[in-house]
Amino acid sequence: MNGVRMSFAETTAPGGASDPAESLTAQLEVMRAAFLRDGPPDVDARRADLRRLQSALLAERDAIVAAIAADFGSRAREETLAADLFVVISAIRHARGGLRRWMRPRRRQIDPVFLPARARLLPQPLGVVGIIAPWNYPVNLALSPLVAALAAGNRAMVKPSEMTPRTAEVLAGLLGRAFPADQVAVVTGGTEVGAAFAALPFDHLLFTGSTAVGRKVMAAAASGLTPVTLELGGKSPAIIGPGADLERAVRSIVQGKLFNAGQTCIAPDYVLAPADKVEAVATLALRTAAQFHPHLAGNPSYTAIVNERHAQRLLGLVEDAEAKGATVRQPERPAGDADAGGAERKLPLTVLTGVSDQMRVMREEIFGPLLPVLPYDDLQVALDGINAGPRPLALYLFEDDRATVDRVLSHTWSGGACVNETLLHAGIEDLPFGGVGDSGMGRYHGREGFETFSHLKPVLYQSRFNAMWMMRPPYGRWSRLALRLMLGRAAS
């Protein structure tokens, strides 16, 4: 078992053995006591926390780039700066700008029969929240939820993935220097530590990862009635409509698929194209991939598959599809160029046509640079096929006809969507991010993230003089009059 490493002194079980549950529970109790002692931070304190996080992140940018590259074996610097740093800094800037507005009490309407009372919602921090981050964007998906949690006035325990240990160590140092241990704590360790972490009685728990693990996290959280936000994944389709600009569509799909080598929860998982355009889509996709990355071996712009196990899983998906009748194509490469089975674990874009539902590549989330292209003759049949499966985290539509766009968006269900683009909706901080059905529950980013980690407490403010005296016992003439007025208004 991996040990529990935190930015505070570990507790140990009798006999000196490390006990993850005991250590984690002790830290949670310390943080909850500190939260109750100090109370909710004001707007200036929250903005200062966010500025401190931003300064720490910028100061450690080179260490973050190096750590992620080492964990992956090779990770494009530009992708790390864009997806793991810029996105978090954008979230901080957005939260700092909106914080005073988000924290204001919110007036709610009140029925005239209750006047002159007033009703408001008071945003209030929940307390101590837990964040479980995945390996594919190990800084972004740990710190973006932390931005929302701090903006809402909470304290947080963060569990990075054990699959990116160097990045987890950088995060532990970065956050340990920026915040006191009773405000933000980083916990590192393996699956046993993760299971103990998920079972803690947090005031809220946010998990990002696979649907299968999300079910286990939700079951663990249920024991303490911990509310959860689950950011999962699924098979996000890219639909090329009959009125799409084909070259533009394919370029965007390939760019979205190859970003981080497809190891993105909202990557386009497969393509649906008009039957007479499937061959053109496959050819354009291979040509575009060759233009983006003419070489893979030693190419610093192309990210590696995170480890050998995932590389072999992807190769297994290709072998299974080919054995069951799919056509497999890759861009032409120089002799000796690396592939997923080589030391660099770099798999080129692999286009698959002639696929069927019996193939693993169409039953599992791919999470790599494999691109099945499926034909359709009738767009509605294609939409029915999407709706028959689990609801995806994202849906991408390429189409210039407004009526078709409106039809597809209104007749499909997904966590989010882009029209004539891929991935970028997740970088718009004022758009909430989250899944639906098997792709997750709850949402964050921007104001929605603030509200996820807040309790909007409903409060009634009663006036000294009010009409409710008419309803006090013993009930009689005045109470009957009040009820006639109340029920008459309700029926009107």
N, C-alpha and C positions, 0 to 999 in steps of 0.2 A: 504493500500500500504506500502511495506517496504521502509524505508528511504534510501537516497543515502549517503553512507559513503565513504569518500575518504581520501587520505593522504594529503589533503589541505583543506583550509577553504571553507565551503559550501556557495554558494550564495542562497538567498531566494527570492521567488516571493513576489510581493506587498502583504502586510498584514501579512507577516511572514511565509506563507505557503511554504513548500519545493517544488520546481519545478525541476524535474529531467532533463528535456531538457535544461532548463536555466543553471543549475549548470554544466551539462556536457559540454555544448557549451562553457561556460566561461573557463573551464579547458582546453579544446581543444585549445582555442585561446591563452591562456597563454603558452601552450607547443609549439604551432606553432610559436609564436613570439620568444621564446627562441631558437628554431631550426634555424630560419632565422638569429637571432642575432649571434649565435655561429658558424654556418656553420657545415659542415660535420666533425666529429671527425676523427683524424688520426688513424693509426693502433695501436699505443701504447695506446691511450685513449680507443679504443674499447676492446683491450685485458684487460686493467685494469677494465673496466666495467664487463667483463665476469668473471675475477678473483674475483671481489667483489660479484657478484651473487653466485659464487661457495662457497665462504667463508660463506656467509649468510645462504645458504642452509645447509651446513654441521653443522653450529653452531646451527641451529634450527631443526636438524633431529629428536630429541626426541619429540619436540613440534609438529612436523608434524605428526609423527606416532600416537601420542596420539589424535590429532585433527581428523585425518581421522578415527581412530577407534571409536571415540565418534560419529562422523557424521553417520557412517554406523551402529553403535551399536556393531559391532565386525568386525575387519579387520586384517588379518594376518600381523604381523610386517614384515615378510620376503617379502610379496608381496608389501607392501608399500616401503620398502627399495629398492627392485629390480626395480619396475615399476615406482615409483614416484620420487625416488632420483637418483639411479644409471643412469637411462636413461638420466636425465637432465645433470648430471655431465659428462657423456660420450659425450653429445652434446656440452657442453662447451669445453671440451678438444679437440674435433674434430675441432670446429670452431677456437679456438686459434691457432691450428697448421696450418690450411689452410688459415687463414685470409689474410696474406700478399699476397699469390698467388691469392686469389679470388679478391682482390682489384686492382690488376694490370690492366692497360689499355690492351685491347685485340686487336691485330692487325687483320684487315680484308683485304681480297684481293681487289685489285682495277684493273679495266680493263686498259690495257696498253695505251689506247687512252687518259686516264686521267692523266697519269704520267707527271711529278714526284710528283703528289699529294699523300698523305697518308690517310688511313682510319683506325679509331679505335673505339672501344666501351669503354666508360668510365663508370664504375659502380658508381652509385650515390644514396645515401639514398633518400627514398621517402619523409620523413618528420615525420609525426605523424601517427602511425598505431594503430588500435584497435584489441584486442584479446578477444574473447568470449569463455570461457572454460566450459566444462561440469563437471558433478559430479563424474563420474566413476573413473577417474584418475585425481583428482582435482589439483594436483601440477604439474605433468608431462605435462598435456595438457594446462596448463596456462604458464609454464615456458619454455617448449621446443620451442614454437613459439617466446617467448620473447628472447631466445638465438639468434634465427635467426634475429629478428628485431634489437637487439643491435649490432650483428656482422655486419649488413648492415649499421649501423650508425644512426638508427632512434630513436625517442622517442616513448613511447608506453603507452596506457591506457589499463588496463587489467580488464575484468569483469568475476570474478569467478561465479560459479553456486550458486544460493540461496539454493539449496538442501544440500550443505555442508557448512553451515555457520561458523562452528568453524574453518575449514580449510581456509575459505576465510579471517577470522580475522587474522589467523597466517600469511597468505600471505601478507595481508595489512601491518602488522607490520614488517615483514621481508623485504619487498621491500621498505617500507617507511624509514627504517633505513639505507638501502644500497644505495638508490638513492635519489637525490633531487626531489621534487614534480613536477618540470617542465621537468623531464626526464622520470620517470616511475610513474604512478598513478594507484592505485587499486580502483575500483568502486564496491561496494556491493549493493544488492537490489534485488527486485523481478522482476516479468515479465514486469511491467510497466517501471521500470528502464532499463531492458534489451532491450525493444522496443525502448526507447529513445536513448540508446547507439548505437543500430544497425543503427539508422537513422542519426547519426552524419556524417559530411562530412570528414571522415578520408582520408588519402592518400592511405590506404589499410586496409581491414578488413578481419581477419581470424576467422572463426567460426567453432567450433567442436561440433557436436551434432546430433540430429536425422534429417532424410531427411525432415520430415514435418516442423520442425522448421527452417531448412535450407532454405526452400522456402520462409518463412516469412522474414528471415534475408536478403535474396537476394532482395526481393521486397522493404524492407525498405532502403537498401543501394542504390537501383536504383534511388531513388529520388535525391541523391547527386552525381550520377554517380561514386560512390565509387567502385573501383575494389575489388572483393572478392575472397577469397580462402575458399572453403567449404569442411570440412572433416566430412563426414557423416557416413553412416553405410550400412545396408542391410543384406541380407541372404547369408552369406559366406559359400559355400559348402565345404565339405571334401569328396574327391573321393578316394575310395579304389579300386585301379586298379586290374585287374586279376592277375598281377604278384607281388602283394604287400606281404610283410611280415606282416601277419595279426596281430599278437600280438604287434609288434612294432607300427603298424599304430594305433591300438585302444588305446594303452598306450599314444601316443602323442595326439590323439584327446581328450581323457578324461582329460589329463593334461591341454590342452588348453581350454577346456570347463569349467573346475572347477577353473581355475585361476580367482581370484576375483569373484568367484561364477557365472562365465559366463557373468558378467557385463562388457563386453569388446566389443568394436565396431568391432574388427576383430576376435572375438571368432568363432570357427567352429559352424555354425548355425544348420546344418543338415548333415547327412552322406548318401552318395550314395555307395552301396556295391553290388557286384554280388549277384544275387537272392539266390544262394545256400549257401551264407555265411552270410546272414542277421541274422539268429539265433545265429551263432557263434559270430558275432560282438556284438549283444545285450548282450549275456552272458559274453563275455570278458569285455565289458564296465562296467557292474555291478560289476564284480569281481574286476576290477582295481579300481573303485571308492571306494569299501569297503577297499581295501588295502591302498589307499591314506588317507582315512578318515573313520576309523572304527566307530568312534563316532562323532556326530555333537554337541550335547549339551555340552556347556562349552569348545568346541574344539577351541583353539586359532589359529590353522592353517587353519580354514575354515571361509571364509568371509561371513557375513550376507548379505541378500538382503537389499538395502539401506534404504527402508522405507516400511510401511505397504501397501501403495497404490501399489507399484511395486510388493510386495509379493502377494497381492490379484490378481493382473493382471496375474502373472504367474500361480497361482492356477486356474484362470479362463481359461487359455489356455489349461491346462490339463483336466479340466472338459469338455470343449467344444470338445476336441479331443476324450475323452472317450465316450461321449454321441453320437458321430458320428461314432463310431465303432473302434477306435484305441485301441490297447492293451498297457496298462501302467504298467511299472515295475520299481521298485526301489530296491536298495540293502537292504538286511536284516539288521535291526538295533535293538539294545536293546530296550526293552519296555520303554516308557517314553522319548525316545530321541526326541530332538526338531525337528520341521519342520517349514515350512514357515508360518504356521498359529499360531505358538507359539510365546512366548515373544522374542525369539532370532532371529526369521525370518531366519532360516537356512533351506534351501530346499535341499534335497539330489539330486544327479544325478537321473534324471527321463528319462528313455528310452521309447520311443514311437515307436511302429511298427504298420503296417496297416494304416498309415496315408494317407490322400488324400488332394487335393488342396482345398476342401471345408472347411477344418479345419483352424481355426485362426492361429494355430501354424505353418502352412505352408504359411500363407499370411502375417504375421507380423514378424518383427525382434524380436527374442526371448529375448535376453539380460538377460539370466539367465540359470540355469543348467538343461534345458530340451533338450533332444537329440533325435530328430526323426531319424530313420534309414530307408531308402528307398531302395527297390531292383531295379536292372536293369539287363536285359538280354543282352543288346547290349550297349557297352560303348558309341557309337556314339549317340544313342537315349538319353542317360543320358546327354551328352554334349549339344545336341539340346534343352533339357529341361532347362538347365542352361541358355543357350543363349536366350531362349524365354522370360525369365524374366528380371527384372531390373539388371543391371550390379553390381555385388557385390564388396565390398571393398577388400576382400581377397578371394583367392581360394587355397585349400590345396589338393595336390595330393600325394598319397602313391602308389608308383610303382617303381620297379627295372629295368624294361625294358626301355632302352633309347629311342627307337623309339616311344613307347607309351607316354613317358614323353614329347617328342618333339611335338607329335601330339596334346596332350591335351593343352599344353601351347600355341601353335600356333593357336588353334581353339576355345579358350575361351577368354573372355574379363573380366578383373577384375582390381581393383586398384593395387594389388600386389599379389604375390603368393609364396608359399613354396612347396618344394618337399621333402617328407618324414619328415616333421616337421610342427608345427603350431606356430603362433604368432611371432616367433623370427625375421622375416624379418623387423618388425617395430622397432626393437632395433638396427639394423645395420645403423649407422649414415650416412654412405656413400651411402646408398640406399634411393632415394627419397620416401616420403610417401604421398599418396593421393589416391583419388578415381577417378572413371570414370562414366559418366552417373549419375544415381540416387545416386551413392555412393560418389559423390563429384566432385569438380573441383579444379585444381591447386595442388601444392605439396610443401612440405618443408622437412626439415632435411638436414644437411650438406650444400654443395654448392647450391643445389636447394633452400633451405630455404633462404640463402643469396640473391639469385637472385629473389626470390618471393618478398622480401622486398626492392629490388633495382630497379632503372631505369638504364638500360644499354643504355646510351646516345650515339647515333651514331654521330661521328664527322669526318669531312673532313678537312685535313690540306693542304692548297694549297701552292705551291712553288711560289716564286717571278716571276720566269720564267716558263711559262707553255703554252701548246698548245691551251688553251681555247680562246686565243685572236682571233683565226681563226673564232670563232662563234659569234663575236661581230657584232652588226649592225653598219652600213648598210650592209646587207647580199650581198655577191657577190661571186667572184671566189674562194676566200679562204674558205668561209663557205661551198660552194658546194663541194670543195675538201674534207673538213673535214667530211661532211655528207657521202660522198661516202666511205671514209675509215671506218667510224663508222658502217654504215649499212653493208658494205662488211664483216667486222669482225663479226658482229652479225649473219650474215647468214652463216658463214663458219662452 
